[in-house]
Amino acid sequence: MGQGRLRRRPWPLETAALYLLLAERLFSYRWHPNAVDPKADYSKEPMTLVEFTLEEVEGGTLLRVVESGFDGIPIARRAEALKSNDRGWAGQVTAIESYLRRSP
């Protein structure tokens, strides 16, 4: 659909491709996980797919974050990419929870 750039300090600028956007339901994009070496060319590697879905449930809204496609990441980078992303998404979900607790 479209492309954008992500800046996650202290890492270099990354490219992400918007995959699908359904207002108030789904936002997804593709990117190269743990692409932190500024000397490496990740452009020939497959990207993973990150999906954020919102679902109405009793008492509120469920946010589901799923990243798939790690089986396409080169084996030499896969374990570190999984480990790094696990830590990263845990931190992001905590930040989202904190934001929502402060917002009416």
C-alpha positions in Angstrom: 0.0 0.0 0.0 2.6 2.5 1.0 6.0 2.9 2.6 7.3 4.8 5.6 10.4 5.2 7.7 10.7 4.2 11.3 13.2 5.8 13.7 13.9 3.8 16.8 16.8 5.3 18.7 19.7 4.3 18.9 19.2 2.3 15.7 19.4 3.6 12.2 16.4 4.6 10.2 14.4 1.6 9.0 12.0 1.2 6.1 8.5 -0.3 6.7 5.8 -1.0 4.2 2.2 -0.4 5.1 0.4 -3.6 4.4 -3.2 -3.1 5.3 -5.3 -0.5 7.2 -8.9 -1.0 8.2 -10.0 2.0 10.2 -10.7 1.1 13.9 -10.0 -2.6 13.3 -6.6 -3.4 11.8 -3.2 -1.8 11.1 -0.4 -3.9 9.6 3.0 -3.4 8.1 6.0 -5.3 6.9 9.5 -4.7 8.1 12.9 -6.2 8.6 13.1 -7.1 12.3 16.3 -6.4 14.3 17.9 -4.7 11.2 20.3 -2.8 13.4 23.6 -3.1 11.5 24.0 0.1 9.4 26.5 -1.7 7.2 24.2 -4.6 6.4 21.9 -4.7 3.3 18.6 -6.2 4.5 16.7 -5.4 1.3 17.0 -8.9 -0.1 15.6 -10.5 3.0 11.9 -11.2 3.5 10.1 -8.9 5.8 7.9 -10.0 8.7 4.3 -8.9 9.0 3.2 -7.0 12.1 -0.6 -6.9 12.7 -2.4 -4.8 15.3 -6.1 -5.8 15.6 -8.8 -4.3 17.8 -11.7 -6.4 18.8 -14.7 -5.4 21.0 -15.0 -7.7 23.9 -17.2 -7.5 27.1 -16.0 -4.7 29.2 -13.7 -3.0 26.6 -11.4 -3.6 23.6 -8.8 -6.3 23.0 -5.6 -5.2 21.3 -3.8 -8.2 19.7 -0.3 -7.7 18.3 1.1 -10.5 16.1 4.3 -10.6 14.2 4.7 -13.5 11.7 7.2 -14.6 9.0 10.2 -15.3 11.2 10.7 -18.6 9.3 11.9 -16.5 6.3 14.6 -14.6 8.3 18.0 -16.0 7.6 18.9 -18.6 10.3 22.1 -16.6 11.2 19.9 -13.7 12.4 16.6 -15.4 13.4 17.3 -16.2 17.1 18.5 -12.7 17.9 15.6 -11.1 15.9 13.1 -13.2 17.8 14.7 -12.4 21.2 15.0 -8.7 20.4 11.4 -8.4 19.1 10.1 -10.3 22.1 11.6 -7.7 24.4 10.6 -4.8 22.2 6.9 -5.8 21.9 6.7 -6.5 25.6 7.9 -2.9 26.2 5.5 -1.5 23.6 2.5 -3.2 25.0 3.4 -1.9 28.5 3.7 1.6 27.1 0.3 1.3 25.4 -1.2 0.1 28.7 0.3 3.0 30.6 -1.0 5.5 28.0 -4.5 4.0 28.1 -4.6 4.2 31.9 -3.9 7.9 31.8 -6.4 8.6 29.0 -10.2 8.8 29.7 
